[in-house]
Amino acid sequence: VLEIRHLGGALADRPAAASPVAARDAVFNVWGATVGPPEAVDAGMAVLGGMIERLSPWSTGLTYTNFAGRDDRAENVFTADDLARLRALKRRYDPRNLFRVNNHNVAPE
């Protein structure tokens, strides 16, 4: 499955009190998935990986928040400024990092 979403519009408008949404300046978002027996998944992942590699010259360098996977880290999802703001909030409200059941945990550091 390959999905191409056109972005822009309200997502691209960054209000003064903006949510930490990466890739606001991206024009498109590309997302893919594959299902089936292991050999089909492996083949599908190879195709998707090759596609992502070929599209990399146009990448923002960040993973769109809603499509972050298990291997994505917070540094891959949020801008440096947003990540610093989220870490400050974690230090204040969750210093023991109890709320960490997500694919891109923001540690309080």
C-alpha positions in Angstrom: 0.0 0.0 0.0 1.4 3.4 -0.9 -0.3 6.6 0.1 0.7 10.1 -1.1 -1.0 13.0 0.8 -0.9 16.6 -0.3 -0.1 18.8 2.7 -0.2 22.5 3.1 -3.3 24.6 4.0 -4.0 24.9 7.7 -1.1 22.4 8.6 1.4 24.8 7.1 0.2 27.8 9.2 2.1 27.8 12.4 0.2 29.6 15.1 2.0 31.3 18.0 1.1 28.5 20.3 1.7 25.7 17.8 1.4 22.0 18.5 4.7 20.1 17.9 3.9 18.9 14.4 6.9 18.1 12.2 7.1 18.7 8.5 4.7 21.7 8.4 6.7 23.0 5.4 6.4 19.7 3.5 4.3 19.7 0.3 3.5 16.0 0.3 3.7 13.1 2.7 4.4 9.6 1.5 3.5 6.6 3.6 3.6 2.9 2.8 2.8 -0.5 4.4 3.0 -4.1 3.4 1.2 -7.2 4.8 1.3 -10.9 4.1 3.6 -13.8 4.8 7.2 -13.0 5.8 8.5 -13.3 2.3 5.9 -10.9 0.9 6.5 -8.4 3.8 10.3 -8.5 3.1 9.8 -7.9 -0.6 7.3 -5.1 0.1 9.7 -3.5 2.6 12.5 -3.6 0.1 10.4 -1.8 -2.5 9.2 0.8 0.0 12.8 1.3 1.2 14.0 1.8 -2.3 11.2 4.3 -3.0 12.0 6.3 0.2 15.7 6.3 -0.7 14.9 7.7 -4.2 12.6 10.4 -2.7 15.2 11.5 -0.1 16.4 14.6 -2.0 13.0 16.1 -1.4 12.7 15.0 2.3 12.4 17.5 5.2 14.5 15.0 7.2 11.6 14.5 9.7 9.0 11.8 10.0 5.4 13.0 10.0 4.2 12.6 13.5 1.1 10.5 12.7 3.2 8.0 10.7 6.2 7.5 13.1 7.1 3.8 13.4 8.6 1.7 16.1 12.2 2.6 15.0 11.6 6.4 14.9 13.0 8.4 17.7 11.8 11.8 18.9 14.7 13.4 17.1 13.3 12.0 13.8 9.8 13.4 14.5 10.2 16.8 16.1 12.1 19.9 15.2 14.9 20.8 17.6 12.9 23.7 19.0 9.7 21.6 19.5 11.8 18.8 21.0 13.4 21.1 23.5 9.9 22.5 24.5 8.6 18.9 24.9 11.5 17.9 27.0 11.0 20.9 29.3 7.4 19.9 29.7 8.4 16.3 30.5 10.9 17.5 33.1 8.2 19.5 34.7 5.2 17.2 34.5 6.6 13.7 34.0 10.2 13.7 35.3 10.2 9.9 35.8 9.1 9.4 32.2 6.0 7.3 33.2 4.1 8.3 30.0 6.4 6.6 27.4 4.2 4.1 25.6 4.6 5.6 22.1 6.8 5.1 19.2 8.9 8.2 19.7 9.3 8.7 23.4 10.3 12.2 24.6 12.6 11.5 27.5 12.8 14.3 30.1 16.6 14.2 29.9 
